[in-house]
Amino acid sequence: MRILHTMLRVGNLERSIAFYTKLLGMKLLRKKDFPEGRFTLAFIGYQAESEQAAIELTYNWDTSDYDLGTGFGHIAIEVDDVYKACDAIKAKGGEIVREAGPMKGGRSVLAFAKDPDGYLIELLAN
């Protein structure tokens, strides 16, 4: 068994694809419209889905925003250098909501970015 993907509902598919590909360096793995259901699915990730888990972006054509709720936490991404990753994201217009630094009470270096729909992306040093 393995994790296949995590699904996020997004209000603007092209904006979300741009964030994950241009700011976080993922690749658009596949995308398909479902006209009868009035939605589009886009799968993004760093490697082929056969090799690594992906993120499924679900765009419902008639919905432009969602309440995030209180149950979902974040998506974690391993980076070589958290400080440099934050600088690169900010340089491309992304939002860092917790600057790079040590975790409170721990030694791990981390930061948090926010995607266009408000989902938190944790950046962790490898």
C-alpha positions, 0 to 999 in steps of 0.5 A: 500500500502507498499514498496516491494523492491528496485532494484540494478543492481550488477556486481558480485552477490555472492560478493554483497550477501556476503556484505549485509549478512556478513557485514550488517547482512541481510538474503538471502530471495530468489534467482532465475536464469532466463536462458532465460533472462540471469539474476539472482534475489536475494532478501535480507533483515532483515525480510520476504518480507511479513513483511518488504521491501527488496532489489532486487539484479539483476545480468545480466549475461553479465554485470560486472559493471554499471554507478551509475548515479546521481539520486540515493542517498542511502539506509538507515539502522537503527542501534543501534550504528552507531560507533559500526556498522562502526567498525564491517563493517571495521573489516569485510573488508567493506569500510566506506566513511563517518565516524560516527558522527553528521549530519552537522547542525543536531543532528542525528548520521550517517555514510555511507558505500559503497557496492561492486558496489559503492552504498551508505548505510547510517547507522542511529542511532535508 
